Amino acid sequence: MPPGWHRIESQEVGLSIAVPKGWIDLDVETGEFTDALKKAGISGAPAEAIEKGAAALAGRSILYVVDAAGADGGYVDNISAVCAPGGGVKADQLENAAKVGLARLGADDIRSSSLTIGGMPAAKVSYSLNAGVDARAVQFRILAPEDTLCAVTFGMKPGTEIKELDRIAGTVRPLM
């Protein structure tokens, strides 16, 4: 893990990820993210943007991490992650399955590649989506042990990139 980074993990989701300083995790399952923002010293428009994104995920068992240090008025870079049974998906099917699933959700400008993360087969898929707000996203689908499929999605404002996206993705590890 690079110096200055910290590891965030969720036993409920079954995943851990390392992120740079300034990124914080929010408990969207309980909806108790206001206190986390206050602790991080985030208020005003950035806090409102983060709360809006987190509220859309409230009640879900999901690892949700935001770049609190880079938050600006209307949008905040974020990472959401879930793990679920893989349904028998094989490594050579990951990339196509991700593209088909995202297209069904209305994604467009889909580009993909295969890779390995932590010794596990993975697919990297970038796409655009309008889900109330225009967003650009990159999703990593990782085939973890015991027929588990983890989806780690990086959301960012169109026209921008998360500087450390690939380095962060490389730190994803299942907790199995």
Backbone hydrogen bonds in HBPLUS format (Angstrom, degrees):
<---DONOR---> <-ACCEPTOR-->    atom                        ^
c    i                          cat <-CA-CA->   ^        H-A-AA   ^      H-
h    n   atom  resd res      DA  || num        DHA   H-A  angle D-A-AA Bond
n    s   type  num  typ     dist DA aas  dist angle  dist       angle   num
A0005-TRP N   A0002-PRO O   3.21 MM   3  5.77 158.4  2.26 137.7 138.6     1
A0006-HIS N   A0019-VAL O   2.96 MM  13  5.67 156.0  2.02 158.9 163.4     2
A0019-VAL N   A0006-HIS O   2.92 MM  13  5.67 162.0  1.95 156.9 157.6     3
A0008-ILE N   A0017-ILE O   2.78 MM   9  5.44 171.2  1.79 160.2 161.5     4
A0017-ILE N   A0008-ILE O   2.82 MM   9  5.44 154.7  1.89 156.4 165.1     5
A0010-SER N   A0015-LEU O   2.92 MM   5  5.67 160.6  1.96 164.4 170.5     6
A0014-GLY N   A0010-SER O   2.75 MM   4  5.81 148.3  1.85 143.8 154.6     7
A0015-LEU N   A0010-SER O   3.23 MM   5  5.67 149.8  2.33 146.4 150.6     8
A0175-LEU N   A0014-GLY O   2.87 MM 161  4.83 160.5  1.91 113.4 115.4     9
A0016-SER N   A0173-ARG O   2.80 MM 157  5.28 146.7  1.91 151.6 162.6    10
A0173-ARG N   A0016-SER O   2.94 MM 157  5.28 158.3  1.98 147.8 150.4    11
A0023-TRP N   A0020-PRO O   3.24 MM   3  6.09 158.1  2.29 141.1 142.8    12
A0068-ALA N   A0022-GLY O   2.91 MM  46  5.53 115.3  2.34 146.8 151.7    13
A0069-ALA N   A0022-GLY O   3.20 MM  47  4.64 145.6  2.32 120.1 126.5    14
A0024-ILE N   A0066-VAL O   2.88 MM  42  5.53 152.2  1.96 154.8 160.9    15
A0066-VAL N   A0024-ILE O   2.85 MM  42  5.53 157.7  1.90 159.2 162.1    16
A0026-LEU N   A0064-TYR O   2.87 MM  38  5.69 162.6  1.90 166.6 169.6    17
A0031-GLY N   A0027-ASP O   3.18 MM   4  6.11 127.9  2.47 128.7 143.1    18
A0059-GLY N   A0028-VAL O   2.89 MM  31  6.19 149.4  1.99 138.9 138.6    19
A0037-LEU N   A0033-PHE O   3.10 MM   4  6.38 153.7  2.17 150.0 156.2    20
A0038-LYS N   A0034-THR O   3.05 MM   4  6.36 157.9  2.10 149.4 155.5    21
A0039-LYS N   A0035-ASP O   2.88 MM   4  6.12 162.5  1.91 152.8 157.4    22
A0040-ALA N   A0036-ALA O   3.04 MM   4  6.23 145.4  2.16 139.6 148.7    23
A0042-ILE N   A0037-LEU O   2.91 MM   5  5.22 171.8  1.92 154.3 151.5    24
A0041-GLY N   A0038-LYS O   2.92 MM   3  4.98 153.5  2.00 103.3 111.7    25
A0048-GLU N   A0044-GLY O   3.01 MM   4  6.32 156.0  2.07 152.7 160.4    26
A0049-ALA N   A0045-ALA O   2.94 MM   4  6.18 157.0  1.99 154.3 159.7    27
A0050-ILE N   A0046-PRO O   3.00 MM   4  6.26 160.1  2.04 149.3 154.5    28
A0051-GLU N   A0047-ALA O   2.83 MM   4  6.00 166.6  1.84 153.2 157.4    29
A0052-LYS N   A0048-GLU O   2.94 MM   4  6.06 153.9  2.01 145.0 151.8    30
A0053-GLY N   A0049-ALA O   3.16 MM   4  6.40 163.1  2.19 147.0 150.6    31
A0054-ALA N   A0050-ILE O   2.90 MM   4  6.11 164.5  1.92 157.2 162.0    32
A0055-ALA N   A0051-GLU O   2.81 MM   4  5.83 155.1  1.87 146.5 153.4    33
A0056-ALA N   A0052-LYS O   3.33 MM   4  6.53 144.4  2.47 140.4 147.7    34
A0057-LEU N   A0054-ALA O   2.96 MM   3  5.32 148.2  2.06 107.6 117.5    35
A0058-ALA N   A0055-ALA O   3.20 MM   3  4.98 159.5  2.24  99.7 105.9    36
A0060-ARG N   A0057-LEU O   3.16 MM   3  5.95 151.6  2.24 148.6 151.1    37
A0063-LEU N   A0081-ALA O   2.97 MM  18  5.00 166.9  1.99 151.4 151.8    38
A0081-ALA N   A0063-LEU O   2.82 MM  18  5.00 142.2  1.96 142.7 152.4    39
A0065-VAL N   A0079-ILE O   2.81 MM  14  5.06 164.9  1.83 152.8 158.0    40
A0079-ILE N   A0065-VAL O   2.73 MM  14  5.06 151.6  1.81 154.2 159.2    41
A0067-ASP N   A0077-ASP O   3.03 MM  10  5.54 163.6  2.06 153.0 152.2    42
A0070-GLY N   A0067-ASP O   3.08 MM   3  5.42 133.6  2.31 104.1 116.0    43
A0071-ALA N   A0068-ALA O   3.41 MM   3  5.17 166.7  2.43  98.7 102.4    44
A0078-ASN N   A0155-GLY O   3.03 MM  77  5.17 159.1  2.07 142.6 147.7    45
A0155-GLY N   A0078-ASN O   2.81 MM  77  5.17 157.2  1.86 142.7 150.4    46
A0080-SER N   A0153-THR O   2.88 MM  73  5.26 155.4  1.94 146.0 153.9    47
A0153-THR N   A0080-SER O   2.76 MM  73  5.26 167.8  1.77 166.7 166.5    48
A0082-VAL N   A0151-ALA O   3.05 MM  69  5.52 153.2  2.13 147.1 155.1    49
A0151-ALA N   A0082-VAL O   2.83 MM  69  5.52 156.5  1.89 161.2 169.2    50
A0084-ALA N   A0149-LEU O   2.97 MM  65  5.53 153.8  2.04 142.2 149.5    51
A0149-LEU N   A0084-ALA O   2.82 MM  65  5.53 170.4  1.83 171.5 173.8    52
A0086-GLY N   A0147-ASP O   2.55 MM  61  4.92 167.8  1.56 142.5 138.1    53
A0089-VAL N   A0086-GLY O   3.28 MM   3  5.72 164.0  2.31 112.9 117.5    54
A0093-GLN N   A0090-LYS O   2.89 MM   3  5.31 158.5  1.93 116.6 123.8    55
A0094-LEU N   A0091-ALA O   3.33 MM   3  5.44 156.8  2.39 104.8 111.2    56
A0097-ALA N   A0093-GLN O   2.92 MM   4  5.96 166.6  1.94 163.1 167.7    57
A0098-ALA N   A0094-LEU O   2.97 MM   4  6.12 157.5  2.03 152.0 157.7    58
A0099-LYS N   A0095-GLU O   3.11 MM   4  6.37 163.2  2.14 149.5 153.7    59
A0100-VAL N   A0096-ASN O   2.93 MM   4  6.12 166.8  1.94 158.6 161.5    60
A0101-GLY N   A0097-ALA O   2.98 MM   4  6.05 165.0  2.00 146.9 151.5    61
A0102-LEU N   A0098-ALA O   2.97 MM   4  6.11 161.2  2.01 152.1 156.9    62
A0103-ALA N   A0099-LYS O   2.98 MM   4  6.09 154.2  2.05 145.4 152.7    63
A0104-ARG N   A0100-VAL O   3.07 MM   4  6.31 150.1  2.16 146.7 154.2    64
A0105-LEU N   A0102-LEU O   3.06 MM   3  5.09 133.2  2.29  96.1 109.0    65
A0107-ALA N   A0102-LEU O   3.05 MM   5  5.45 159.8  2.10 149.4 144.2    66
A0106-GLY N   A0103-ALA O   3.00 MM   3  5.12 157.9  2.05 105.0 111.9    67
A0108-ASP N   A0128-SER O   2.97 MM  20  5.36 157.2  2.02 143.9 151.3    68
A0128-SER N   A0108-ASP O   2.89 MM  20  5.36 166.7  1.91 157.2 159.1    69
A0111-ARG N   A0126-SER O   2.88 MM  15  5.26 158.0  1.93 149.8 155.4    70
A0126-SER N   A0111-ARG O   2.77 MM  15  5.26 153.3  1.84 154.1 161.7    71
A0113-SER N   A0124-LYS O   2.90 MM  11  5.32 136.5  2.09 143.7 156.2    72
A0124-LYS N   A0113-SER O   2.82 MM  11  5.32 166.3  1.84 157.7 162.4    73
A0115-LEU N   A0122-ALA O   2.95 MM   7  5.20 164.2  1.98 140.0 139.2    74
A0122-ALA N   A0115-LEU O   2.82 MM   7  5.20 142.7  1.96 161.2 149.9    75
A0117-ILE N   A0120-MET O   2.88 MM   3  5.24 157.2  1.93 152.4 154.9    76
A0120-MET N   A0117-ILE O   2.89 MM   3  5.24 161.4  1.93 114.8 121.0    77
A0143-LEU N   A0121-PRO O   2.93 MM  22  5.57 170.4  1.94 161.7 164.9    78
A0123-ALA N   A0141-ARG O   2.87 MM  18  5.23 143.6  2.01 140.4 152.2    79
A0141-ARG N   A0123-ALA O   2.92 MM  18  5.23 156.2  1.98 147.0 154.7    80
A0125-VAL N   A0139-GLN O   2.81 MM  14  5.19 164.4  1.84 153.4 158.8    81
A0139-GLN N   A0125-VAL O   2.73 MM  14  5.19 168.4  1.74 153.1 154.0    82
A0127-TYR N   A0137-ALA O   2.90 MM  10  5.50 156.3  1.95 157.0 160.1    83
A0137-ALA N   A0127-TYR O   2.90 MM  10  5.50 167.9  1.92 165.2 166.1    84
A0129-LEU N   A0135-ALA O   3.04 MM   6  5.55 157.7  2.09 158.4 160.5    85
A0135-ALA N   A0129-LEU O   2.99 MM   6  5.55 146.4  2.11 155.1 165.7    86
A0136-ARG N   A0156-MET O   2.98 MM  20  5.41 174.7  1.98 169.1 167.9    87
A0156-MET N   A0136-ARG O   2.88 MM  20  5.41 157.4  1.93 171.7 174.0    88
A0138-VAL N   A0154-PHE O   2.98 MM  16  5.18 150.8  2.07 141.2 150.6    89
A0154-PHE N   A0138-VAL O   2.78 MM  16  5.18 173.1  1.78 154.0 156.1    90
A0140-PHE N   A0152-VAL O   2.80 MM  12  5.14 164.9  1.83 146.3 150.5    91
A0152-VAL N   A0140-PHE O   2.84 MM  12  5.14 166.0  1.86 152.1 156.8    92
A0142-ILE N   A0150-CYS O   2.77 MM   8  5.12 163.7  1.80 153.3 158.7    93
A0150-CYS N   A0142-ILE O   2.90 MM   8  5.12 170.0  1.91 151.8 154.4    94
A0144-ALA N   A0148-THR O   2.74 MM   4  5.02 140.9  1.89 152.7 160.9    95
A0160-THR N   A0157-LYS O   3.05 MM   3  5.70 144.9  2.17 146.8 147.0    96
A0165-LEU N   A0162-ILE O   3.05 MM   3  5.21 163.4  2.08 125.0 122.9    97
A0168-ILE N   A0164-GLU O   2.83 MM   4  5.98 163.5  1.85 168.7 174.4    98
A0169-ALA N   A0165-LEU O   2.94 MM   4  6.17 170.2  1.95 156.3 159.2    99
A0170-GLY N   A0166-ASP O   3.02 MM   4  6.14 145.8  2.14 139.0 147.6   100
A0171-THR N   A0168-ILE O   2.91 MM   3  5.45 161.0  1.95 116.9 123.3   101
A0172-VAL N   A0169-ALA O   3.21 MM   3  5.59 168.4  2.22 114.8 118.4   102
